[in-house]
Amino acid sequence: MQHPLPRLKPSPIPVIHPIPEYAADERLAQVYEDTKSALGVPWMGVVTMAFAHYRNFYAVLWGGMGKVAASREFADACADLQAFAERETAALKPESLVQTLTEHGYGNREIDEIRAMVEVFAAGNMPYILIAATARLLLEGHALSTTSGLTPLEPRAPVHDGPKRLTLMEAHHADAPTVQLYADIRETLGLPFVNTDYRALARWPSYFTAAWNGLKPKIVSDAYEPIAAAIHQHAVELALSLPNPRGLTPEVLRKAATDDASVSEVLDVVRLFQWLLPGLAANVAYFKSQLTLGLMPDQ
């Protein structure tokens, strides 16, 4: 299928105003809980917290997508996208970190805990990618599917049997080497913030330093951008194929955006996340391969 959205990083990078879960009022907190429940994830992504700054926009977007997100069709699309991202990222030829971690003193149980955390993001980023793709499609005037039938999943199973709550290594919690690592991540990715995925994995500093040092040369290589672009394209195609039972239209979402700000302001924020998330999916797939290759059973 020919997709209508080129991969596009906004320039300059827009200022984002994510509303963290602890700062959400009662009404928004319920929307956040509904979002996490429908997506089967333990965290509210920065993408949707940034969208939620535009209250009317996010209310209409989630109002149109909430039922879809809790469907078999959406779950299947997420699984398809994850498998696609992992196949594409294999071309970067990840190297196993298992022996390195073992030499650092990590036991198999600890490695399994890290792998479980990586899998939370490997699976859990997929719904956020589809939401961002859908939002950009609509704001840029592209119609969604006319199919309304879907298969509800009630309740939606978690994307992975991992932690129910994430513990993040925030910059003000971190020691100097981790703060420097975060700065390197921001510079390498060209972003003003560090995504949740990295802050969660930095709970294991020696692991995450090794993981990032293995990934970084791949990000700056010529092989990387075509992989991120392929994930972008596949996500757009999947978003266009999803049912649209609420009849969400470009006109309705653009009108909601104008109730909060200019359409161009909201669109720049949407484009930012719709650009960065395919790369994040590739990065997490790389982390997953680093811990899958060469993993030995408990002795």
N, C-alpha and C positions, 0 to 999 in steps of 0.2 A: 504493500500500500504506500502510495506517495504521501508523505506527511507535509503539513503546511508550515511548520515552525522550524526555522533555522536555529542552530545553536547560537546563543547570543548572551554575552556577558555585558551588562549595562556599564556604561562609562560616562560619568564617574559612578563609582559604587554608591548606591543610595544609602542614606542613613536609615537604619531599622530601629523600631521601637517595640521589641518583643515584650509581651506582658507575661512574666513568669507565673508559675502556678501559685506561688505563695502570695502574689500581689493581686490575683484575680478576685473580683467581687463575687458575691454568691451566685449571681446569674451566670457569669462567665465561667466560674469554677465548675458549675454543672455541665456547661457546654464542653469544657475540657474533659471531664469524666466521661461524658457521652462519646467524645472523640476517641479517647484511649480505649474505651470498651469496644467500640465498633471496629477499631483498627486492630485490636488484640495486642496492644503495645503497653509497656510500663512507663512510658515517658511521653510528655507533650513535646513534639519537635520544635526547634527554634523556628522552623518555617511556619507552622501554624500559630505559634505564639506571636510571630511578627505579623501574620495576616490578621490576627485577632485585635491588633491595635486599631484596625479599621473595622469597627464593630458591626456596622450594617453590611459591609462587604462580606465579612466572615460568616455572619448569621445567614445570609442568602446562600453563600457557597456551601457551607456545611448543611444547611437546610435542604439543599438540592442533592448533596452527596452522601449524607448520613445513612440513608436507606441502602444506597448502593454499596457503601463501605462495609456493611454488615451482610453482604451477599456472597454466595458461592462464586459467582462470576468475578467479583472483585478479588476474593481470596485466590482464585485460580490465576488471575492476571498478575497478582503479586508473586506467586510461585513461579510463574513463567518468566517474569522480569528478573527475579533473583537468579534463576538458573541461567538465563541469558547473560547477565552481568558476570557470573562466575566463569562461564565458558569463554567469554571475551577476554577477561582478565588473565586467564591462564596463559595467553600469548606473551605476557610480561615475564613469564618463567620465574615465579616466586621460589625462593630458597627456604628450606625448612629452618625454623628457629628452635626446634625441639632440643637438639643437642646443646645448643648455646644456653638455653634456659636450664637444662639439666646441670650443666657445668657451673651455672650461677647458684645452684642449690635448689631449684624448683623441683618439686615432686610431681608425679603424674596427676595427682588430685588437684594441685594448684594450676597446672597447665589446663586441665579439664575445666576449671572454674573460669579461666581466661577465655577458653574456647567458647564456653557457654555465653559469656558476655559478648564476644564478637558475633556470635550467631544471633543474639537479640537484635543487633544492629543490621546484620546481613539480611535478615528477614524483615525487620521492623522499618527499615528505611524505604522499603518498596511502596507501601501505601502513601507515604509522604511524597514520593516522586510522582505518583499518579495524581495526587491532589494538586500539586504544583503545575503539572502539565495541563490538567483540566482547567485550572484557573487561568493560565496563560492563553489557552485556546479560546476560551470564552471572552476574555478581555480584548483579544485581538480580532474578535468578530467571527470566529469559526463555530459552526453549529456542531453539537454533539450528536450521538446516535439517536435515532427515532425509536429505538427499541425500548419498551417499558417493562417487559417481563423479566423477573429475576427470581432467584432461589434464596430465600432468607436463611441466614445462619444465626440462630438465637439459642444461647449466646455464642458470639464468635470466640473460638478457642484462641488462647494466646499464640502469638507467632512462634514462640519457642518457650520451652520449659526452663526459663532462666529466672533471674531475680525479679521480684514483684516491684521493687523500688530501686532506683539507681543511686549509687553514691558517687559523686563527681569530685574530681580534684580540681577545684577552682584555682585560679592564678594566685589568689591571696592565701590559699592553703599550701601552696607548693614551695619547694626549696628552689634555690637559684638555678640549678640545672634544668628543672622542669619548666620554670619561667622562660628560660632561654629556648627550650624546645618548643614551647608554645609560640614564641616569637618567630622561630624558624618555620613553623607550620603556617602561620599567617603570611609570612613573606613568600614562601614557596607556592602557596595556593592563591595568593593575591586577594586575601580576604581580611577584613578588619576584626574578625572574631574567630574563636576556636569552637568547632562543633561539639555537640554533646558526646558523640562517639569517642573523640579523642580524650576528652576530660574524664570519661568513665574508664577508659583503658589505662590512663595515666595513674590510676590507683596502684598499678604495678610498675613503678618507674623504670626499673632495669629492663623489664620486658618491653615496655612501650618505646623506650629509647632505641632498643635493638630493632623493633618492628618498624619504627619510622625511618631509621637509618637504612633499612633494607628497601623501603618503599620510595624514599625521596628521589634516588637516581632514576627510577622508572617514571616518576611524574614529569621530570624535566627532559625525558627522552622523546624522540620523534614518534615512538610507538604508542605513547599514552593518549594523546588527543583523539586519534581515530577510534580508540576503544570507548572513551567517554562519549564521543559523538554517536557511536553505534547504540550505546545504552540510551542516550537521549532520544534517538529516533524510535527505538523499540518502545520506549515508554509512551511517546506521543501516539504511536499506532495503537497501543493497548488502551490508552485513555479514550481514543475515538471509537473503540469497539465496545466500550462498556455500556450497559443499559442506562437509560436516563428517565427513570420512572416519574420524577418530579417535573420533567419538562424544562430543565434549567436552560436558559438561553443567554446569548451574549447581551441582549438588550436589558434583561433583568439584572444581570450581574454588574454591568457597567453603570446602570442607574443606582444600584446600591453603593458602588464605589464613589459616585459623585456625592452621595450623602455624607461621606467621610472626608474626602479630599478630592484632588483632581484625579481623573482616570490615569493620567500619565504618572503621577506619583505612586499610585497603587501598582500600576503595571511594572514600573521599575523594580519595586520590591519583589513582585511575583517573578519577574525575569531573573533576578539575582538568584533566587532559590531554585528556579527551574534550570538554571545554568549549573549551579554548584552541585546539586544532588546526584546527577549521573556520575560525576567524578568521585563523590563521596562513596557511592555504591561500588565503584571500581576499587577504591582504596580499602574499603572494608573487606571486599572479596579477596584482595591481596593478603590482608591480615589473616583471613580465614585459612588461606592456602599455606601460609607460613606455619600454622599450627596443626594443619592436617597432614602435611607431608612428613613422613618419618615418625609419626606418633606411635609410641610403643605401648602395649598393654601393661597394666600393673603387674609387677613381679610377685 
